[in-house]
């Protein structure tokens, strides 16, 4: 049974949303990283009503960690895409998965649920998870829902990679 089988975000199809996958960007191999892991993965969720996009995700290897930078809004309409990206990065088996939320302007309850669910999956796989949260728009929902007791929150990317 999948951890997210009962999640309402994945239960109902999102016909008005389409995903565009860009090709990996060229770049050098990070120190000690596998060449296949050196590529940066970009994914952007583009809603039909919102041509500018609601959320953008960018993942890259830094030494033995994967840093996924999230920008935009993480709510019910984008939580499935964020979850899919984070679980795909967990499948690569990094030592640590860092979720950088400094570019997030809105974090809804579905977004908090995704972070807690990904943390559980990471713990089962023996992967560390750190969440970079520096401003009130992200910290407040995490504190109100008491998710800060489950998640490892850090104020800067440097702290997460240390």
C-alpha positions in Angstrom: 0.0 0.0 0.0 1.4 3.4 -1.0 1.7 6.0 1.7 -0.4 8.5 -0.3 -3.3 6.2 -1.3 -5.8 8.0 0.8 -4.6 11.5 -0.2 -7.4 13.6 -1.8 -4.9 15.4 -4.0 -4.1 12.2 -5.9 -7.5 10.7 -5.7 -9.1 13.2 -8.1 -7.7 13.8 -11.6 -6.4 17.3 -12.4 -7.5 17.7 -16.0 -6.8 21.4 -16.2 -3.1 21.0 -15.3 -0.3 19.8 -17.6 3.3 19.2 -16.8 6.2 20.1 -19.0 9.5 18.3 -18.4 12.6 20.1 -19.6 15.7 18.3 -20.7 18.5 18.1 -18.1 20.7 21.1 -18.2 24.4 20.6 -19.1 26.8 21.0 -16.3 29.9 19.5 -14.7 29.9 16.5 -12.4 29.9 17.5 -8.7 32.7 16.1 -6.7 32.2 12.4 -6.1 28.8 12.3 -7.8 27.8 9.7 -10.4 27.9 11.1 -13.9 24.2 10.2 -14.4 23.3 12.2 -11.4 25.2 15.3 -12.4 22.2 16.6 -14.5 19.9 19.1 -13.1 16.2 18.2 -13.3 13.7 21.0 -13.9 10.0 20.5 -13.7 7.3 23.2 -14.0 3.6 22.8 -13.4 1.7 25.0 -15.8 -2.0 25.5 -15.3 -4.2 26.3 -18.3 -5.6 29.3 -16.5 -2.2 30.5 -15.3 0.4 30.6 -18.1 3.1 31.8 -15.7 2.9 28.6 -13.7 2.0 28.0 -10.0 5.2 26.2 -8.8 8.6 25.5 -10.2 10.9 22.8 -8.9 14.6 22.4 -9.5 16.7 19.5 -8.2 20.5 19.2 -8.3 23.2 17.1 -6.7 25.6 18.7 -4.3 28.2 16.2 -3.1 26.1 13.4 -1.6 22.9 15.4 -1.2 20.1 16.3 -3.5 18.8 19.9 -3.1 15.3 20.5 -4.5 14.4 24.2 -4.7 10.7 25.0 -4.7 9.3 28.3 -5.8 5.8 29.6 -6.0 2.7 28.2 -4.3 2.4 24.8 -2.7 -1.3 24.1 -2.2 -3.9 21.5 -3.2 -3.4 22.1 -6.9 0.4 21.7 -6.9 1.0 19.3 -4.0 0.9 16.2 -6.3 3.7 17.6 -8.5 5.9 18.5 -5.5 5.3 15.1 -4.0 6.2 13.3 -7.2 9.4 15.3 -7.6 10.5 14.7 -4.0 9.7 11.0 -4.2 11.6 10.7 -7.5 14.7 12.3 -5.8 14.3 9.8 -2.9 14.5 7.0 -5.5 18.0 8.2 -6.4 19.1 7.3 -2.8 21.0 10.4 -1.7 22.5 10.6 1.8 20.3 13.7 2.4 17.4 15.3 0.6 17.2 19.0 1.2 13.9 20.8 0.4 14.6 24.5 -0.1 11.4 26.5 0.5 12.9 30.0 0.5 11.1 30.8 -2.8 7.7 29.6 -1.6 5.1 32.4 -1.3 2.3 30.2 0.0 2.4 26.9 1.9 -1.0 25.3 2.3 -2.1 22.3 4.4 -1.6 19.9 1.5 1.9 21.2 1.1 2.6 20.5 4.8 1.1 17.0 4.4 3.4 16.3 1.5 6.5 17.3 3.5 5.4 15.1 6.4 4.7 12.1 4.1 8.0 12.5 2.2 9.8 12.7 5.6 8.3 9.3 6.5 9.3 7.8 3.2 12.8 9.2 3.6 13.1 7.8 7.2 12.1 4.3 5.9 14.7 4.4 3.2 17.4 5.7 5.5 17.7 9.1 3.8 18.0 12.3 5.9 15.6 15.1 5.1 16.1 18.8 5.9 13.7 21.6 5.1 15.1 25.1 4.6 12.4 27.5 5.8 13.4 31.1 6.6 10.3 33.3 6.4 6.9 33.5 8.1 4.9 32.4 5.0 6.4 29.0 5.3 7.2 28.7 9.0 3.8 29.7 10.2 1.9 26.7 8.6 4.6 24.4 9.8 4.4 25.7 13.4 0.6 25.8 13.5 0.3 22.2 12.3 3.1 21.2 14.7 5.0 19.7 11.7 8.1 21.2 13.1 8.2 18.4 15.6 8.5 15.9 12.7 10.6 17.8 10.2 14.2 18.9 10.5 13.9 22.7 9.8 16.9 24.8 9.2 17.1 28.5 8.3 19.8 28.4 5.6 20.9 26.0 2.8 24.4 26.0 4.3 23.0 24.6 7.6 21.2 21.9 5.7 24.3 20.8 3.8 26.6 21.0 6.8 
